[in-house]
């Protein structure tokens, strides 16, 4: 079945056949599960040499382009758009993806709200629905003791069955994980984290612009909400947005203490433009220098979006709110 590129929508390109393929895969899920389950049980019991890696951070901080650069450069596993089609059979989705796509570079460095369907089936995918199948309220913090042990065990088995079969680390980028580090410490206590941080002024500006573009209520906290989000919703839009970024980053810093220091790496968004080669070397050392570099890699065209896009009045108000907070100590 050929997948046709639909460019009718100005903000997002989609494959016209993509929803149909997902629907077919969903209908076949119970049948595929019959073949998948024994394979998961076999591989998840093997000794584990590699660990999952999670890209975490605040929305609009550059996490998607970082995900694209890392998965394109290094020979790590990652959920592709093809894997996402089979999101109810995640393990088999990887088998199909690895078989058909030959683990080649995707050379995809653009996205539309984090989606990469326009780049083809090999492009990286956030797999939003995968964990939402298990955890319905995935966008908010959930204590591990609120999740059934059987669910935790199932998630663990699926992740490690893929890792053990291909003997490579798997990297996820879904910013909802940024609020679930305590849960990850139970599922995969040796996980690694790449925490991307961007100048909070431009992160906040980008969130405000996204809310306006989507017609999202200025009184509501957008997309990823810190634990104190209800208190933020009584603030003016500028203070609310800046404090959303502040408290999300504060929570991430606190929760990373659940893992050894050597298991997390902090990356600055700005270094992707100013120190790109050094950044890649740092990431390579972190994920494992035994991990190979992919072949036929195209150099990404990276655009630094740290510039004023709000009008002068709004931008200056936002800047004042940012300067009121201590971004080194989060106090």
Secondary structure, DSSP 8 states (H G I E B T S, - for coil): ----EE--SSS--EETTHHHHHHHHHHTHHHHHHHHHHHHHHHHTS------EEEEE-TTSSHHHHHHHHHHHB--EE-BHHHHHTGGGHHHHHHHHHHHHTT--------BTTB-GGG-TTSB---HHHHHTT-TTTTS---GGGS-HHHHHHHHHHHHHHHHHHTS-EEEE-GGGGG-HHHHHHH-TT-EEEEEE--HHHHHHHHHHHHHHHT--TTS--SS--TTHHHHTTS-HHHHHHHHHHHHHHHHHHHGGGS-GGGEEEEETTHHHHSHHHHHHHHHHHH-TTS-B-SS----------S--S-HHHHHHHHHHHHTS-TTT--
